[in-house]
């Protein structure tokens, strides 16, 4: 992997982490409002990809009204 590829990967991971942290801190946020705050920093396809990743990992749920909610990680029963 080239240095440029590593830098791009690190930048992408930082974006995902920052958006996840924002949703976690707020508890829930309308997706459109969150995107509006990111306009100029992130284009819509990239934003949608970040939200898809967060939903697929189970960290975030999206309601039919596009409200993003943070899901507390489930702990395994012992």
Rosetta blueprint (number, residue, H / E / L):
1 X L
2 X L
3 X H
4 X H
5 X H
6 X H
7 X H
8 X H
9 X H
10 X H
11 X H
12 X H
13 X H
14 X H
15 X H
16 X H
17 X H
18 X H
19 X H
20 X H
21 X H
22 X H
23 X H
24 X H
25 X H
26 X H
27 X L
28 X E
29 X E
30 X E
31 X H
32 X H
33 X H
34 X H
35 X H
36 X H
37 X H
38 X H
39 X L
40 X L
41 X L
42 X L
43 X L
44 X H
45 X H
46 X H
47 X H
48 X H
49 X H
50 X H
51 X H
52 X H
53 X H
54 X H
55 X H
56 X H
57 X L
58 X L
59 X L
60 X E
61 X E
62 X E
63 X L
64 X L
65 X L
66 X L
67 X E
68 X E
69 X E
70 X E
71 X L
72 X L
73 X L
74 X L
75 X L
76 X L
77 X L
78 X L
